[in-house]
């Protein structure tokens, strides 16, 4: 590792947006800590990046568990000495059922991963970024356009992502005095495993089923890299990147 390399952490780095962003950061010259529940997908992400393992650290971690998150950050500090960028990306969805049929367990699972997870990671990032030298760093939260315009039967996901906006604003405010910047990227219809069904049809606000366009995941990667690369004196507070023709504007 050279002195010029910045250290980034990506949660949910074993698939989808997290994998793509982790690979993009490695290829851009970052040292990357890859976090996820299972070690095999994390190792596959590193292999796909095609770079030396000394620039990447795979840490199996559960973002909903405070002790697991604490261990994740302890390993990061022990290996690299600091953290410059945290991408709070890990997320799940609940079964798309009417709210009156949704189980409490399904609700809690989504809130735990999508909201409590980013909180726990942000908390540990603050502790590290405050004491490291040079002080400070950047946190990027993966929000969702669903927080602004929900899909049918998406109450847990929409509520958690709406709350992420509040977490982003509070983190941005509370981090100022420590040179910690925080922004949020809201993504619409990026081509991942989670959006594969959109090609065949997905429920719309009026109850109909319609196919929706998606965009290449590379556009999301470039957007996150832009946000991450800014000097700490500048910040993208909120950015929306979406498939141009998806039914968001005018949805409903």
C-alpha positions in Angstrom: 0.0 0.0 0.0 1.3 3.4 -0.9 0.7 6.5 1.1 -1.5 8.0 -1.6 -4.0 5.2 -1.4 -7.2 6.0 0.4 -9.0 3.4 2.5 -12.6 2.7 1.7 -15.2 0.3 3.2 -18.1 -1.1 1.3 -20.9 -3.0 3.1 -22.9 -5.6 1.1 -19.8 -6.0 -1.1 -20.6 -9.6 -2.1 -23.2 -8.8 -4.8 -25.1 -6.1 -6.8 -24.2 -2.5 -6.3 -21.8 -3.2 -3.4 -19.8 -5.6 -5.5 -19.7 -3.2 -8.5 -18.6 -0.2 -6.3 -16.0 -2.3 -4.5 -14.5 -3.4 -7.8 -14.6 0.2 -9.1 -12.9 1.5 -6.0 -10.2 -1.1 -6.2 -9.5 -0.4 -9.8 -9.5 3.3 -9.1 -6.6 2.8 -6.6 -8.4 2.6 -3.3 -7.6 0.1 -0.6 -11.0 -1.5 0.1 -12.5 -3.3 3.0 -15.3 -5.6 1.8 -17.9 -6.5 4.3 -20.7 -9.0 3.9 -22.4 -11.9 5.6 -20.6 -14.7 3.6 -16.9 -14.9 2.8 -17.2 -16.6 -0.6 -19.0 -13.8 -2.4 -16.5 -11.3 -0.9 -13.6 -13.4 -2.2 -15.3 -13.5 -5.6 -15.6 -9.7 -5.7 -11.8 -9.4 -5.1 -11.1 -12.0 -7.8 -13.3 -10.1 -10.3 -11.4 -6.9 -9.5 -8.2 -8.6 -10.8 -5.9 -6.8 -8.3 -3.6 -7.9 -5.6 -5.2 -9.1 -2.4 -3.0 -6.8 -0.4 -5.2 -3.9 -1.5 -8.3 -5.6 -0.3 -9.5 -7.0 3.0 -12.6 -9.3 3.1 -14.4 -9.3 6.5 -17.4 -11.4 7.0 -19.7 -9.2 9.1 -23.3 -8.8 10.1 -24.2 -5.1 10.0 -27.2 -5.6 12.3 -24.9 -6.9 15.1 -23.1 -4.2 17.1 -20.2 -6.5 18.1 -19.8 -7.7 14.6 -19.6 -4.1 13.3 -17.2 -3.2 16.0 -14.9 -6.1 15.0 -15.2 -5.0 11.4 -13.8 -1.6 12.2 -11.2 -2.9 14.6 -9.8 -5.1 11.7 -9.9 -2.2 9.4 -7.9 0.0 11.7 -5.4 -2.8 12.6 -4.7 -3.6 8.9 -4.8 -0.1 7.3 -4.6 2.4 10.2 -7.5 4.6 9.1 -10.7 4.8 7.1 -11.4 7.6 4.5 -14.7 6.5 2.9 -17.6 4.4 4.2 -20.2 3.3 1.7 -23.2 2.1 3.7 -24.7 -0.1 1.0 -26.0 -3.3 2.6 -29.7 -3.7 2.1 -32.6 -6.2 1.7 -36.2 -6.1 0.7 -39.3 -7.7 2.3 -41.8 -9.9 0.5 -44.1 -7.7 -1.7 -47.3 -8.4 0.2 -50.0 -6.0 1.5 -49.1 -4.3 4.7 -51.8 -6.0 6.7 -50.2 -9.4 5.7 -46.6 -8.4 6.4 -45.0 -10.3 9.3 -43.4 -8.3 12.1 -40.3 -10.5 11.6 -40.0 -9.4 7.9 -40.5 -5.7 9.0 -37.8 -6.0 11.6 -35.3 -7.7 9.3 -35.5 -4.9 6.7 -35.3 -2.2 9.3 -32.3 -3.9 11.0 -30.3 -4.3 7.8 -31.3 -1.1 6.0 -31.4 1.4 8.9 -29.8 0.0 12.1 -26.9 -1.4 10.0 -25.9 2.0 8.6 -26.3 3.6 12.0 -24.0 1.1 13.6 -21.4 1.5 10.8 -21.7 5.3 11.0 -21.2 5.2 14.8 -18.0 3.2 14.4 -16.8 5.3 11.5 -17.2 8.4 13.6 -15.1 6.9 16.4 -12.3 6.1 14.0 -12.4 9.2 11.8 -12.4 11.5 14.8 -9.1 10.1 16.2 -7.2 9.2 13.0 -4.6 11.6 11.6 -5.3 13.3 9.3 -8.7 13.6 10.9 -12.0 13.1 9.2 -13.5 11.2 6.3 -16.6 10.6 4.2 -19.7 8.5 4.6 -21.9 7.8 1.6 -25.3 6.3 2.3 -27.2 4.2 -0.3 -30.7 5.5 -0.1 -33.5 4.9 -2.7 -35.9 6.8 -4.8 -38.5 4.6 -3.2 -38.2 6.9 -0.1 -39.7 9.7 -2.3 -42.0 7.7 -4.5 -42.8 4.2 -3.1 -43.8 1.2 -5.0 -46.9 -0.8 -3.9 -46.4 -3.2 -1.0 -43.0 -1.7 0.0 -43.7 -0.3 3.5 -40.6 -1.7 5.3 -38.1 -0.8 2.6 -39.6 2.6 1.9 -39.8 3.5 5.6 -36.2 2.4 6.3 -34.9 4.3 3.2 -36.9 7.4 4.2 -35.2 7.2 7.6 -31.8 6.9 5.9 -32.4 10.5 4.6 -32.8 11.6 8.2 -29.6 9.7 9.2 -27.7 11.3 6.3 -28.7 14.8 7.3 -28.0 14.2 11.0 -24.6 12.6 10.2 -23.7 15.5 7.9 -24.5 18.0 10.6 -22.9 16.2 13.5 -19.8 15.4 11.5 -19.0 19.0 10.5 -16.8 19.7 13.6 -14.8 16.5 13.0 -14.3 17.0 9.2 -16.6 14.1 8.5 -18.8 14.7 5.4 -21.9 12.6 4.6 -24.0 12.4 1.5 -26.6 10.1 0.0 -27.1 8.5 -3.4 -30.6 7.5 -4.4 -30.6 4.9 -7.2 -33.4 3.9 -9.5 -33.5 0.7 -11.6 -29.8 -0.1 -11.8 -29.4 -3.5 -13.5 -28.7 -6.0 -10.6 -30.0 -9.3 -9.4 -32.7 -7.4 -7.4 -34.0 -5.6 -10.5 -34.0 -8.6 -12.9 -37.7 -9.1 -12.7 -38.3 -5.6 -14.0 -37.6 -6.8 -17.6 -40.6 -9.1 -17.4 -42.9 -6.9 -15.5 -43.4 -5.3 -12.1 -46.5 -4.0 -10.3 -47.3 -0.3 -10.9 -49.1 2.2 -8.7 -52.4 1.6 -10.5 -52.1 -2.2 -10.0 -51.1 -3.0 -13.5 -48.0 -5.0 -14.4 -45.4 -3.4 -16.7 -41.8 -3.9 -17.7 -39.5 -1.1 -16.8 -36.2 0.1 -18.3 -33.0 -0.3 -16.3 -29.6 1.3 -16.5 -26.1 -0.1 -16.6 -24.6 -0.5 -13.1 -21.4 1.3 -14.3 -23.3 4.6 -14.0 -23.8 4.1 -10.3 -20.2 3.2 -9.8 -19.0 6.4 -11.5 -21.4 8.4 -9.4 -20.2 6.9 -6.1 -16.6 7.3 -7.2 -17.2 11.0 -7.9 -18.8 11.5 -4.5 -16.0 9.6 -2.8 -13.2 11.5 -4.5 -14.3 15.0 -3.5 -12.0 16.9 -1.0 -13.6 17.2 2.4 -14.3 20.8 1.8 -17.0 19.8 -0.7 -19.9 17.4 -0.5 -22.6 15.9 -2.6 -25.4 16.0 -0.1 -27.9 14.1 -2.3 -27.6 12.6 -5.8 -30.3 10.7 -7.8 -29.1 8.4 -10.5 -31.9 6.6 -12.4 -32.9 5.0 -15.6 -34.1 7.9 -17.7 -37.4 6.4 -18.8 -38.4 4.6 -15.6 -41.8 5.6 -14.2 -40.7 7.8 -11.3 -41.5 11.3 -12.4 -45.3 11.2 -12.6 -45.5 7.8 -10.9 -49.0 7.1 -9.7 
